[in-house]
Amino acid sequence: MAILLTILFLPLAGAFLLMLVNKKEAKVIQYTALAISLATFVISFSLMAHFDSNNPNFQFIVNIEWIKQFDAGFRIGVDGMSLLLVMLTAFIAPITILSSFSAIEKRQKEYYVMILILQFAMTGVFISLDIFLFYIFWEIILIPMYFIIGIWGGKDRLYATVKFFIFTVVGSLFMLVAIVWLGSYVGGTVLHNDAGFTTNFMVIQHALDNQPIPLDIQKWIFLAFALSFCIKVPLFPFHTWLPDAHTEAPTPGSVVLAAVLLKMGTYGLIRFNLDLFPQASFYYAPIISTLAVVGIVYGALVAMVQTDMKRLVAYSSVSHLGFVVLGIFSMTVEGIQGGIIQMVNHGLSTGMLFLLVGMIYERRHTRDIAEFGGIARVMPAFTVFFSIAMFASVGLPGLNGFVGEFLTLFGAFNSPFLNNWSYTIVATSGVIFAAVYLLWMFQRVMFGANTNPQNHALKDISKREWALLVPMVVFIVWIGVYPSTFMKVSENSTKALVNKLYEKKFGYKPYALPASTQQKANIKN
């Protein structure tokens, strides 16, 4: 319990600490923020070490009554599906901060305060066991990200910020309606509690397992949640805010946006839509899977015609996250496991690509592919790191991307809920297109004749940049070679969810789970 509270609140405490530091002490501000984020990451290993992967239910639970009239509380905990995302958040934060040392030159105090608040809120989203608390953390994230893009972004940052804000707020309003509707229905109609309302996720989960919401009502609540989450993913056709936000955000902002923020949407689809509304999930799975496949192909095709490296990587995110959504709505263990590990994989490989694009931008102040060529001769180490990130995104066997994409496609292919091979067949073309646009960019930038005089004296990566990239490569290779280290964490939680889906659809549970002493409803209403 204390471990989880520390991981959540240490970045927030660090943000308040930075507010007390003189804004002229730039180095003190930078290294204090880095130390706070590194300490949080180190502590997160203790969370992993004490986590019982045999237990499919929530662990490290904190339950503090907050607003009695609405049965709202400060309730947090993790299971196998959320733990990996908590670890990803803790890992990406120090990398984001260290990359900011060269990328952020103005109003540094305010910037690092925003980054630490963002880390606090992102962690809160993944560990919330109260839907009201979940919504609060979801909304808090909007504030620091709004300022990070709006103050430290590119020349069109205001346009990108407003677009990001409008899309996110619209999605949030749909979620708020769904939360009020769900809390009223379960608290009043199902539980008949004194408040007539509840925001306790585990109580809602337990109540709906025994008394599902009628399908005609369930469809509408499902859609309200799904729309909010699909905007955040972003799933086609709700994706248009992402390329602009990525392009105009500073490099660290793009890294944290790609690595963590987008995963809030895919996590929400698993935690809320699949878990609470299985019947509606069966009904909408073909539609959402179709949108996922369209997004895979569309994102890849648009990426192929980009001339800006950062915009190309941004559209690749639209394509790659389509695989995650397809895996989730296959509603199979392989597909959901593939989706979860692909969330982590995308955070590592695409986050690393954004870092590398940022490094070349800091040297040349352009991201135009036509401005480069032959830089492998002057930046050999940079080229090696770029090739690793690029091949990981392509899905080369032995690197992390292959594991996630294979499992999502395998899950969709064998899904009794989709029962249509066309999803897998069309989605597989996205892997081919990814190889086309990424290899094309790599060849144009790294090889050929170095004819531009401005590229003749480019400096190779620095010691600080080595410190950024090496840890990411370690995990990219680790997951690619031995993925079971990470996948076993979420295996039993995923099987428990799939058991629920199979039982609702087919009347039986296909997977036997280890005996657990922790009951789902151990947070009392």
MITIRO-110853 format. One record per residue (C-alpha): residue in three letters; x, y, z. Coordinates in pm, whole numbers, plus 50000, padded with zeros to 5 digits. Last residue first. Example, Ala and Ser with C-alpha at 12.3 -4.5 7.8 and 13.67 -1.06 7.14 Angstrom:
<recs>
Ser513674989450714;Ala512304955050780;
</recs>
This chain:
<recs>
Asn480244995549941;Lys482934972950074;Ile486224970049890;Asn486864932849916;Ala484494926849629;Lys486974910049401;Gln488104885449666;Gln491734880549759;Thr492684845849879;Ser493404833949529;Ala493444798849388;Pro495314797549059;Leu493154801848748;Ala491674775548518;Tyr490924789048171;Pro488064781747928;Lys485194794548145;Tyr481754783448027;Gly478364797347924;Phe479184807347566;Lys478774845047558;Lys478654856047923;Glu480984827948034;Tyr483364834847748;Leu483614871747840;Lys484124864548209;Asn486774838448135;Val488464863947906;Leu488704888348197;Ala490114862048433;Lys492574851048163;Thr493794886748128;Ser494354890348502;Asn496154856848493;Glu498524866848213;Ser499284902948311;Val502544897548498;Lys503374866448291;Met503654889147989;Phe506554908948129;Thr509194882648192;Ser507474861147926;Pro508744885047658;Tyr512244869747643;Val513944879447315;Gly511764908247194;Ile510894920547542;Trp514574921247638;Val515644936747306;Ile513314966647334;Phe513954968247710;Val517714971647667;Val517274995247372;Met515255019047589;Pro517905018447861;Val520605026447599;Leu518805056147445;Leu518645082347717;Ala522055075847875;Trp523595076047526;Glu521945110047476;Arg523615123247791;Lys526975110047668;Ser526505128047337;Ile525225114547007;Asp527235122046692;Lys527995157846601;Leu527005169946254;Ala529935183646058;His529035174445698;Asn525265178045731;Gln525155215645672;Pro527145210645351;Asn524205191345197;Thr525525165444951;Asn525925135545183;Ala525285109744912;Gly523105079944991;Phe522395067045340;Met520985078845672;Val518115102145584;Arg516765087445260;Gln517385051245361;Phe515775055445703;Met512745073645562;Trp512175046645300;Leu512765019245557;Leu510115034845782;Tyr507575040545505;Val507895006345341;Ala508374984945653;Ala505275000545804;Phe503364993045481;Ile504194956145517;Val503094955145882;Gly499914973945789;Ser499164947445528;Thr498704923445820;Ala495634943445922;Val493854933445600;Ile494374896145658;Thr493704898046030;Tyr490374915845995;Ser489444893845696;Trp489694862645910;Asn486174866946044;Asn484814850346357;Leu484974882846553;Phe483834867846885;Pro485304833346822;Ser488704850346785;Asn491354828546622;Phe492574853846362;Ala492104883346598;Gly494224866546866;Phe496934857346617;Leu497004892746482;Thr497274907446831;Leu499864881446930;Phe502064887146625;Glu501904925046658;Gly502904924447023;Val505814900346991;Phe507184915446669;Gly507374950246814;Asn509714939547095;Leu512754929946891;Gly513964894946807;Pro511654892146509;Leu511444925846326;Gly508154943246393;Val508524974646181;Ser508514995746496;Ala511364975046644;Phe513194977946311;Met512975016046328;Ala514025018246692;Ile517054995946625;Ser517915014546302;Phe517785048146478;Phe520145035546747;Val522625023746483;Thr522315056046286;Phe522985077346595;Ala526125056946660;Pro527315062646301;Met526715100446294;Val529135114846033;Arg528995086945775;Ala525465076845870;Ile524465112245771;Gly524315102045405;Gly521175121445327;Phe519255149745488;Glu517325180945390;Ala514835160645183;Ile513565143845501;Asp512425177445640;Arg512835176946017;Thr514675209846044;His516545227846319;Arg519785210446215;Arg521375198646540;Glu518335201446769;Tyr516235185746492;Ile518555155546474;Met518095149746846;Gly514345154946826;Val514045128546553;Leu515985105046779;Leu513735111747079;Phe510605107546866;Leu511925074146741;Met512655063247100;Gly509095070947206;Thr507905051246904;Ser509975021047008;Leu509425022347385;Gly505845034147416;His504845012547122;Asn506284982247295;Val504494989647624;Met501134993247452;Gln502094963047242;Ile502474942647560;Ile498884951047655;Gly497474945247306;Gly499304912147267;Gln497934900747602;Ile494494911647484;Gly494874892847155;Glu496424861447298;Val493924859247584;Thr491024864247341;Met488584893247329;Ser489464900146963;Phe488414934847073;Ile491664940947263;Gly493854927646982;Leu492204950146725;Val492584980046959;Val496314973147003;Phe496844967546630;Gly495155001046559;Leu497725016146795;His500375008646534;Ser498625027346253;Val497775058946444;Ser501285058346592;Ser502775055946240;Tyr500965088446168;Ala503035105446438;Val506265089546313;Leu505655104745969;Arg504795138246126;Lys508115137846308;Met510075129445996;Asp508445156645785;Thr508035146845417;Gln504975125145474;Val503635103745187;Met504185069345344;Ala502755080545679;Val499385086045507;Leu499385050045386;Ala500395036345726;Gly497775056145917;Tyr495075045645669;Val495995008645683;Ile496095005346061;Gly493245030046110;Val491005010145874;Val491874978746074;Ala491004995846402;Leu487755009946257;Thr486794974646150;Ser487654961346495;Ile485414988146649;Ile482494978046428;Pro483014940446468;Ala483374943746849;Tyr480224965046893;Tyr477734937546981;Phe480174915047166;Ser481384945047367;Ala477774954447445;Gln477334920247604;Pro480644923447793;Phe479894957547948;Leu481874961348270;Asp485124943548185;Leu485264949547810;Asn484264986147814;Phe485724997448145;Arg489164982448207;Ile489954970747855;Leu488745001447664;Gly490175023747936;Tyr493625008647891;Thr493445015747517;Gly492575051947585;Met495125057447862;Lys497715042247632;Leu497735074347425;Leu499105093347723;Val502005069547792;Ala504645065147522;Ala503245086547242;Leu502335116847453;Val505365112647680;Val507715112447381;Ser505925140247194;Gly506125162647501;Pro509815154747542;Thr510405165347177;Pro508485197947206;Ala504875195347085;Glu504025210046743;Thr504335178446534;His502905155246797;Ala499845177046864;Asp499235181946490;Pro499575144846415;Leu497275136146711;Trp494275159146663;Thr493085141046349;His492725106946512;Phe488985104846581;Pro488305086646249;Phe490205063746321;Leu491175055046677;Pro493205079046890;Val493865063347151;Lys492415094047332;Ile489495098347094;Cys488795060947121;Phe488675063547501;Ser486075091047509;Leu483985074647237;Ala484205040847410;Phe482935054247744;Ala479855070247584;Leu479335040647352;Phe479395015347637;Ile476895036047836;Trp474585036147532;Lys474934999247458;Gln474394989547823;Ile470965005947826;Asp469614984447540;Leu471634954647667;Pro470074953848013;Ile472724960548281;Pro474254928548411;Gln473234914748754;Asn475864891848906;Asp478944903848718;Leu477394938648716;Ala477424940149097;His481034928049124;Gln482294953548872;Ile480284981649030;Val481654972249373;Met485164970949229;Phe484765004449056;Asn483385023249357;Thr481615053249201;Thr478285046449367;Phe474835062349364;Gly471475057949537;Ala473295071049843;Asp471625046650080;Asn472335016549859;His469745000149635;Leu472514978349486;Val471184972049134;Thr468745000649065;Gly470135028749281;Gly473875024149309;Val474245005048982;Tyr472025028048775;Ser473145060548934;Gly476845052448910;Leu476515040848549;Trp474575071548435;Val476855095748620;Ile479955078148487;Ala478575076548130;Val477745113748132;Leu481255121248260;Met482765099447988;Phe480855118147717;Leu482115150647866;Ser485675137647867;Gly485535129547496;Val484435164947415;Val487135178647645;Thr489865158147476;Phe488905167847121;Ile488595204647213;Phe491885205847406;Phe493945188347138;Lys492545211546872;Val493225242047089;Thr496775230247153;Ala497505222246788;Tyr496305256546674;Leu498265273446952;Arg501415253446876;Asp501655263846512;Lys505205277646551;Gly506415248546761;Gly505695238547123;Trp507035250947458;Ile504095272647566;Gly501025256547407;Ile502315220847384;Ile503535218747745;Phe500675241247861;Tyr497895218847730;Met499775187847846;Pro499965202048199;Ile496185209148211;Leu494725179448018;Ile496305154348255;Ile494165167648541;Glu491055156548350;Trp491945119448344;Phe493055121548708;Ile489655135348802;Tyr487815109748588;Phe489635080648751;Leu488785094949095;Phe485105094948995;Ile485455059648855;Asp487005046549176;Leu489635019649149;Ser492255043549012;Ile495695028048944;Phe496205035248574;Val494675070048577;Gly496645080048887;Thr499955071548722;Met499105095348439;Ala498115122348689;Phe501355120948889;Gln503495119648574;Leu501685150248438;Ile502255168748765;Leu505955160548729;Ile506065173248371;Met504185205048459;Val506575213648742;Tyr509445207048502;Tyr508035232248254;Glu507265259348508;Lys510845258948635;Gln512265257948285;Arg510595289548162;Lys512745289347847;Glu515435265647720;Ile513675232047685;Ala515125207147433;Ser518635204147580;Phe517785193747935;Ser514355181147824;Ser515745147347717;Leu516615140748082;Ile513035148648187;Thr511445125947926;Ile513845097748008;Pro513115102648379;Ala509345099748311;Ile509445070648063;Phe510335044348321;Ala507725054348583;Thr505025055748315;Leu506055021748175;Met505975006848527;Val502445019848582;Leu501515006148240;Leu502904971948328;Leu500984972248657;Ser497624980148493;Met496974946548327;Gly498414925548609;Asp496304942348875;Val496824975249051;Gly495234994549335;Ile493645028049420;Arg490535039949601;Phe490185075749723;Gly486465073749771;Ala483095081849621;Asp479965066349777;Phe478085096549642;Gln476895110649975;Lys480015097150148;Ile482455118549952;Trp485965106850045;Glu486195073050214;Ile489715058950194;Asn490425025450025;Val494025016949933;Ile494584983749756;Phe498094970049701;Gln496494942749481;Phe493614939849236;Asn492614905249113;Pro494294879348891;Asn496544866249172;Asn499214843349030;Ser501284874048934;Asp501684883249302;Phe503264917949301;His505954923049564;Ala508854925549317;Met506884946849070;Leu505974972149337;Ser509564971849461;Phe510674979449107;Ser508385009949118;Ile510585024449392;Val513465027449144;Phe511225045348894;Thr509945069749156;Ala513505077349265;Leu514465083748903;Ser511545107948862;Ile512435127249177;Ala516155128149086;Leu515375141148736;Ala513155168848872;Thr515865178749120;Tyr518475177148845;Gln516625201148618;Ile515565225748888;Val519035227249042;Lys520555232348698;Ala518165260848615;Glu518665279948940;Lys517215312348799;Lys513675300648877;Asn514465301149248;Val513265268349398;Leu510045267649603;Met507875257049308;Leu510295228249252;Leu509265213249586;Phe505595214349487;Ala506395195049169;Gly508495170149367;Ala505575163749601;Leu503445156449294;Pro506145133149158;Leu506285114849497;Phe502475111749520;Leu501675082149298;Ile504785060749337;Thr504725067349713;Leu501055057749745;Leu501735025549555;Ile504645016149777;Ala502745024750097;Met500005000050000;
</recs>
